[in-house]
Each structure stands twice: as structure tokens, then as C-alpha cells.
Amino acid sequence: MSAGQYGVTSSFGGATGVGPFLVPAGLTSGNTVSVYVVGPVAPGAKAGAITLPSVTLPSPTPSTQSTFTASIVAAMGNSPVPAVQIDVDKTLVWSADSTQRASMATAFKVLRAQLEAIEGGSAPLLLPGGSDLIVNRLASALPLRFDEILAYYYAFDATAQTIDLLPGMSLRVDWAGYQYCDGPGGPGAGLNGFGATGTSRLEIVRRPDGTLAFDGFSAQFTQGVTLQPPAGCPLLAGGPLDLQVAGNGRRHLRLVWPTSFSGAGSVDNSGTIGQLSCILLGASSFADIEAATAAVVAGQSACGTQSSGADPIVSIAFTGRVTLVPEIWIWMLGTPHRVPLGTTVRNFVQRFVDPTPLQMQAGSLAPTNLQLAILRWAQINAPPMNPNTPGFDIGAIDLSKGASAVGPLGDGFDTPLIKGDCLSIRLPGVS
């Protein structure tokens, strides 16, 4: 594989039949992984090791971590800008053991909060929003098990049923209000119950001040809207208008799916906050969004869980039985497609054809006319020696061994798609 490419394998960390794992090119198994990120260094920050501060996250997450270390690398050669270098403990990054993978994932959460903490203060080391850029570059540069990919890119937690909403996503809202028809049988009879009432899509954008909004138009409002009666916490939302409440803009937005909903035929449409719908949380720091999430998952209110002196937590639940699904944009033969987050290569290919894994595999022994290619945007991982490196470029996911990369999480074609992935399916001689 050339620089910028990825391979899939079920042989990882000395074990076979695991994963599968997605492994960036250029990494040597057993070595420390070093990731260089150009762009987030604040003016005046000195080259050298970065002392990452202690942070406060929900128990049992520790306040410090040693898996990831950070430093500022001065501009070298004729490179115009310095870079942040993140080194990752080789013991964890190359392990297939689930306990050690979980330890690295926990350390990654702590690192996110630590990097945010060094954006502020009188002598910041990172530019505003710089930690988000570093997190994205790390996600694209680490060898990850298939079920870790969405967690590192989007903070997805399959157990807690939570995910971050990031710029470029579409948030699909499937409305479900309560329908009451007092038929001959009285309440509870006939058509009484929850019914679907339509779908909306809200485009997540980031404002210049770093906060997130639900569409580019209302993001331009300077006053936002107020509600009569005034909105409280948690806010019960009846539509997109409630998402534009003045003062509710936050840097972090997180979607929480509850594990229990009212049944479609329920005659009790009052319910509780946790039963009504999915919940949207907003916070000004990663540490605060983690604390708010922990409270909601534990069945408590997120309101008031922010750290001392921080902006209040925003907690929004929709009335009715509304569900929300984040979607991302990918490309197929130059045409943009919107897909639910979590869609895999196989899921997308099966929109068009139904090949076996061997028939999707380039250069396989089985004769096939299907030519499948997947390209992913990533930073070529190299020290900044000149204006062109490390560049932001697109490289292939090498699936020439996808059919044989079999583990508990499927085969190589079960890798989840990431925003901006470019796919093509071609037949020889057919344009």
C-alpha cells in the first residue's frame, strides 16, 4: 500500500481471526504510532513537550492518561507552520485484547478533554477548535477495530446509544405525535396512539464562534428566538423552531437514544422525559457533555451537570415519540448520497448489486466483472518538512483481501463508512 491507504486484516496484535481491523499504511506493527497534525498550533506556542492537564470526567474515567503524549514540532525545512505530534503507547495500540482496546478508548476520551483545556488561558497552545482537528486526524491515523471506528470519529457509544453531532452531518428527524380519536370504544380504542407525521432533515453547521447550529440560515440569526412561556431545562421541543432558542448555541451536541419508549398504542401520552423521545444535549466543553450524558444514561436530568462557571447544559427532548438519526454524505461515482451513520461498505454496495464477498474483492481468484473501489480522505502521516507534507489527500481502502479478513465483526466489507468516502462500482466496458 502507498501512503494514505488503508488495509483490512483479521490478523492483529499476534492474534488471528480477530476484528477485523482497519490499518493505515506506513505503520509498523509493535512500534509507537506518531501522528503529526498541521494547523492547530496557537501563535507564540513554543516547540517541545506539552504538559497535558488533569481533567474532570465522569467516574470511573481517570483525570489523566499516559497512553497519548503530545508535543509541538517546530516548522522544519521550508514548511511554513509547526505541527502537533501525538505519540501513542505501542502496548495498547497494537493489542487485540478487548480490555486493552477499552483502556485506549478511555484514554482517548481523557485526551480530548485535555486538548480542549490547552486551547484557552492566557497562553494557549492550541487555536480555538484545534482539539477537534487533532481528534479527527488521530481517528484517521490509528489502527482501529471495526467497532471502534465510529467511536473515534464521532464518539459513538453503542451501549449508551449516544453519538456526537458534527458539522456536515444531517440530522434526520422522524416525527411521531399522539393521535386521539374518541371512538365508540372510548379512550384507548381504535386509532388512539402514536402515529408517524413526517420527516425533516436538519444540516449541522458550525458558526464562526465555534458553536453548532441546525441549519445555515438560522445560524446567521443574531437574536435567535424566544419562547412564550420561556424555555426551561429540559426543554420539550415540538419542532425545529425550539432548536433555535437564543443562547442555546454550544460547541458540543450529542444525541442520546433512550432504551425505552412508550408503545405505539399507549393511551398515556404524558410519559417522562426519558420516555418521550430521543434527547439532544449541548455543552461548551467535552468534559461537560460527558457529564451530561452520564446523567441521562443513569436516568437523571442533565440540567445543572456543567462544571463550575461554565455555560449551562442544554437538554432538549421532543414531544411525542420522535426519533433522530444522524446521516453523513458519501460519494458514488461523483454523485453525493446521504446515508445513515453506521452504513457499511457492504450495506451501500447492496443498494445496487448482491455480490459475494469474493466477488467484491479486487483481484480475487473468482472471476468477476465487478470493480469496487473505496477512497477515504486522510492526512498523510509525516513530519511537516515542506508546504506539501503532510498533505490532506485521498487514499484507497485496500480490500484485495477483504473476503478473507474474517473476524467476530464480519469481514473486510463490513467497515463502516465515514463522511466524505468515495465509492465506485464499475463494469469493464460500461461507462
N, C-alpha and C positions, 0 to 999 in steps of 0.2 A: 504494500500500500504506500501511496505517496503522502506527503504532508497534507493535513486537512481531511484525510479519510478516516473511516471507522471500519472496524471489523466486528463480526459477531462470533462468539465462541461459547461452548459449554465446558471447556477445559480452562479452569481458572484457579489460581492460588494453590496449585498442586492437586486439585481435585478434578474429577471428570463427571460429566452428567449433571452439572450444576447450572444455575442461572436459567437461561443464557445471560451473558454479559455483552455490553456494547463497549468496545475498547478503542480509544483514539489511536491513530497511527503515531509512531515515533516513541512510544513508551516502552521501556524495558522492564519486564516482569521482575519484581523484587527490589527495584530501585525507588528512591524517593521521587515523587512526582512534583515537578516545579512548573507553576503556571505564571505566565507574565501577562499583565493586563495594562495596556497603554491607555491613558486618558483620565483616570480618576485622581491623580496626584494634585493636591492643592498648591497654589503658588507659594514659594518660600519653604516648603517642606524639605527637610534635609535627607540626603541619602543615608541608608543604614537600617538596622533592625527596628521594627515597630513594636513597642510595648503595648500589647492588647489589654484593655482594662477589664476589670471584673464587671459582670452584668447581673441583673436580677431577672430570672426567668422562673416560670412555674416549677415547683418541685415535682419530680426529683432531678430536673435538669441542673447541672452544676453551674457555677458562676464563672468558671474559667475552663479552658481546654488547652491541651498540648498537641492535639492531632494536626492542627493547621498553624503554621508560623508565617509571619508577614514581614516584609521589608520593602524599602523604596530603593529602586535601582536607578542610578543616575543615567542620563542620556549618554549613549556610547556612540563612537564613530561619528557619523553625520546624522544620527537620529535627533529630531528636534525636541522630543519630550521624554521625561522619565517614565518609569513604569512601576507598578506594584508587583512584587513577586510573592507568590504564596507557595510554600513548600508543605507537602502532605506526608504524614508519617507512613513509611512504606509497610510497616507491620499491619496496619489496618487496610490501607488502600488495595493491597494485593491479597487480602484474605477472602476466602469464600465462606467463612464461618458466619452464620447468621448473627451471633452475638456480637462479633467484632464489626460486622456491617452496621448493626444498630448503634454501636458506640460511635462509629464515624458519622452516622447521620445525626446523632445528638450533638456531637462536636460541631458539625456544620451549622446547626441552629445557633449555638453559642457564638460561633464566628460571625454570623450575620448580625447579631446584636452588638458584638464588639466592634465590627467595622462601622456600623452606624454611629457608635459612640465617638469615633475619632473623626467624624465629619464636622462636629461642632466645636465650640470652645473658642478661646482667643487665638489659638494657634492650630487650626485644623490641619490634619494630614491628608484628608480626602476632600474632594469637591462635594457639594451637595448632590446626593443621589449616587455618589461614587460606589458605595457599597452594593447597590443593586447591580451595577455593571460588573463588579468583581464576582458576585454570586452567579450571574449568568455565564460568565466565562469559565468559572470553575465547573459548573454543571456540564458544559460542553467539552471540558478537557479531562475529566476524571473517568476512569473505567467504572461503569455502573451496571449493576444487575438490572434486568428489565423493569422490575417493580420499584426501582429507586429513581428511574429517570424523571418521572413526573414530580417526585418529591423534591429533587434537587433543583429542577427548573421552576416549579410552581408551588412548592411547599404542600403538595398533595399528601393527605393522610387518609389512607383507605379505611383505617379502623375508626378514627374520629369523624370521618366523612366530611373533611374540610379541604378547601383549596384557596389559594390567593388569586385575586383578580388583578390582572396586569394589563398595561397599555397594549392595545392591539387585539385584545380578546373581544368577542361579542358575548354578551350575557343574554341567553335565551330565557324569556320569562313565559311560562305556561300558566295562564290564569285559570282559576277554578273557584268560582263564587258559590254561595249557598243558594239553592233553588227551593222555594217554599210554595207548594200548591196545596191549599187546604181542601183536598178532595173529599169524596163521600166517606172515606175511611178515617178522616181526621188527620191530625199531625202524625207524621211517620209513615203515611201511606202513599202509594203511587209514586209520584215524581219528586217527593221531598228528598233532598240530599244534595251533595256537591256535584256540580256539573262543570265541564270544561267550557271556557268562554273565549278562547283565542290565544294567540302567541305574539309576543313582542320581542324585538332584539335591540339591546342597548349596547352601544360601542364604547368600550372603556378607553378613556384618553387621559393623559397627564397634563395638568395645567403648568404654566411657567413657574408657579410657586411650589411645584413638586407634589401637589395633592391630585387625587384622582377624581374624575367625573364620569358620568354615564352617557354623555354624547358631546360632540364637539361644539354644538350650538349652545346648549345651556352652560357649557364650561366657560363661555365668554361673559356670562352674566356677572355683574359686579355686586349686585344686591341679593341675588338668589330669590327665593320666595319665602314667605312666612305662612303659617297655618293658623286657622281660627276654628277651634281652640288651638293654642300653641302646642307644638310638638313636645312630647316628653321623652323619657328614656325608660324602657324601649319604645320606639315609635312603631305604631301599627300603620302600615302603608297600604293604601287602596289602589295605587297606580304609580307610574313613573314620576309624577309630579312630586310625590313625597320624598324622592331621592334627591331633589334639588333644594332642599331646605337650606336656608342661609346659615353659614357657619358649620355645616356638616362635612366639609371637604377634609379628607385625611390622606396621608401618604400611603397608608396600607388599607386595603379592603380584603375581607375574607368571607367566603361563602361557607355556611355550615348547614349540612343536611341533617335534620333530626332523624332518629331511628324509629320514631312512632308518629303516625299521622292519624287523624280522625278517619274512620271508614267512610267510603263514598255515600253510604246510606245512613250515616249517623243523623239522628234528629237533634243532637246537641251541637249547635254551631258556635258555641261560645268557646269551649276548649281552654287551653292555656297557651302562653307564648310559645312554648316548645312544641305544641301540637299543631298550631295553626299552619305553619308553612316553613320553608327554608328561612334562614336568618342571615342577614348581611351585617358584618361587623366592620367598623372603621376605627383606626388608631393612628397616632402620629409617629409611633416607633414600633419596631419589630418586637421588642420586649413587651410592649403593651398589647399588641394584637395577640401574642401568645398567651398572656394572662387572661384576656377577654375570652379567647377560645376555650381555655381550660375551664373557665367558669361555666360557659354554655354547655360544654360536653358533660360537665358534672351535674347539669340540671339546675344551675343557678343563673342569676342575672349577670350579664357582663357589665352593666352600668356601675360606674364607680371603681372599676378594677384598674384604672390607669395609674401610673406612677405619680409620685408627688410632684405637683407643679405642671404636669403635662395636660394637653388638651383632653377633655372628657371623651370617653369611649362613645362611639356612635353604634347603636344597636337597632336594627330595623327588621321587623317581621311583617310579612304581608297578610292581609285579611284573607279569609277563605283557605283553600288548600293549594296555594300557589307553589310551584316548584321552579327552580332556576338551574340552568345548565350552561357552564362556560363553553364557548366554542372558539376555535382557532382557524386561521386561514392557511391553507396549503395550496400548492400549485400542481396541476396535472396538465402536462403538455402546454404550459404557458397560460392556462386558464385557472383563475382563482376558484377555490372551493372552500366552503365553510364546513367544518366537521366538529362534532363534539370532542372535547378534550378526553383523551383516553383511546381514541380511534387508533388502531394499529395498521401497519403496512398491509397485513392480510385483510383486515376489515375493508380498507379502501380499495384494494385490488378486486375484492369480491363485489364491488359495485358494478363491475364491468364484465368480469370473467370468473371462472371457477377452476383454476388450475390446481394440481397437487403441489406440495412444496418443492418436489424435484423439478417440476415444470416451470416454477418461478425462478429457479436457481440458474444464474448465468453460467454457461459453460458446463452444464450438468451432462451426465452420461446419457440421460434420456433425451431423445430428440424432441425439440420444442421450438416453435416459432415465436414464442412469447419473449419479448425483450423488455425486462423490467429493470428500471434504474431509479435509485433514490439518492438525492443530493441534500446535504444539510449545511446550513450556514454555521461557520465556526471561525474562531481566531486561530491562525497557525501559531503553534506554541513555540516561541523562540524569543530570546532576549532582543530588545529594541536596538538594533545595530545601525539601521538606516531608515529613511522615511517610509519604506515599504514593508518593513517587518517589525513586529508581527502584524500581518495584514488581516483584515476581515474578509473572508473569502468563502467559497462554497466547495465542499468536497463530497465524495461519494461514500455511501454506506456499502461496504463490500459484502454482498450476500451470495458470493460464489460458493460458500459453504453453509448457507442458511438452512438447508434441509437437514443437515447432519448436526447442527448446533442445537441439540435437543436437551432440555432440562426440565425441571418441575414447572417452569413458567412458559413452556411451549418450545417453539423453535425460533430460528432467526427472523422469521417473518412476523413474529408477534411483538416486535419492537414498537413501542408507541410513537406516534408522530408528534413532532414539535412544530410550533409556529414557524412558518416560512419554508418547511420542507418542500422539495420539488420532486415530483414523481413523473415517470413517463412509462407508458406501455405501448410498445410498437410491434408491428409485424413486418418482417422483411418485404420490401416491395410495395408496402401500403403506406401512403402518406397520411 
